[in-house]
Amino acid sequence: MFKQHARQFELASMVLMVLGIVALCQPWSLVLHQYSVATIIAGLVAFNVFSRIKTPDAAQHAESAGTDAAGTDH
């Protein structure tokens, strides 16, 4: 499941980081401000995990091009 949807999870983690930054900068809700750093860190950890998962399409494309998924030659 994670390999098929890794790019969507990566996008969702970026959105989570942006929402954490917005929550950090807003002046109206103390609860949002208190949990904003935890939200940013959770998004950052999720982004680091999901950005390293190779999707099946990227792995097949890299094999046909003679490079690995990071773009380096074998």
C-alpha positions as CSV (number, residue, x, y, z in Angstrom):
1,M,0.0,0.0,0.0
2,F,2.7,2.5,0.9
3,K,4.7,2.0,-2.3
4,Q,1.6,2.6,-4.5
5,H,0.6,5.8,-2.7
6,A,4.0,7.1,-1.6
7,R,3.8,10.3,-3.7
8,Q,0.3,11.1,-2.2
9,F,1.6,10.6,1.3
10,E,4.6,12.8,0.5
11,L,2.3,15.5,-0.7
12,A,0.1,15.1,2.4
13,S,3.2,15.5,4.6
14,M,4.2,18.7,2.9
15,V,0.6,20.0,3.4
16,L,0.9,19.0,7.1
17,M,4.1,21.0,7.5
18,V,2.6,24.1,5.9
19,L,-0.5,23.8,8.2
20,G,1.9,23.5,11.1
21,I,3.6,26.7,10.1
22,V,0.3,28.5,9.7
23,A,-0.8,27.3,13.1
24,L,2.5,28.6,14.5
25,C,2.0,32.0,13.1
26,Q,-1.7,32.6,13.8
27,P,-2.6,34.7,16.8
28,W,-6.2,33.5,17.6
29,S,-6.0,29.9,19.0
30,L,-3.6,29.0,21.8
31,V,-4.3,25.2,21.2
32,L,-3.2,25.4,17.6
33,H,-0.1,27.4,18.6
34,Q,0.8,24.8,21.3
35,Y,0.7,21.8,18.8
36,S,2.2,23.6,15.8
37,V,5.8,22.5,16.4
38,A,4.7,18.9,16.9
39,T,2.7,19.1,13.7
40,I,5.7,20.5,11.8
41,I,7.9,17.7,13.1
42,A,5.4,15.0,12.3
43,G,5.1,16.3,8.7
44,L,8.9,16.5,8.5
45,V,9.4,12.9,9.7
46,A,6.6,11.7,7.3
47,F,8.2,13.5,4.4
48,N,11.6,12.0,5.1
49,V,10.0,8.5,5.2
50,F,7.8,8.7,2.2
51,S,10.2,10.6,0.0
52,R,12.6,7.6,0.2
53,I,10.1,5.0,-0.8
54,K,10.4,4.1,-4.5
55,T,7.2,3.9,-6.3
56,P,6.7,1.0,-8.8
57,D,6.7,3.4,-11.7
58,A,9.9,5.1,-10.7
59,A,11.7,1.8,-10.2
60,Q,10.6,0.5,-13.6
61,H,11.6,3.8,-15.3
62,A,15.0,3.8,-13.6
63,E,15.7,0.2,-14.7
64,S,14.9,1.0,-18.3
65,A,17.0,4.1,-18.2
66,G,20.0,2.4,-16.7
67,T,20.0,4.5,-13.5
68,D,18.7,3.9,-10.0
69,A,15.7,5.9,-8.7
70,A,18.0,8.7,-7.4
71,G,19.2,9.3,-10.9
72,T,22.8,8.0,-10.5
73,D,24.4,5.5,-13.0
74,H,24.9,1.9,-11.9
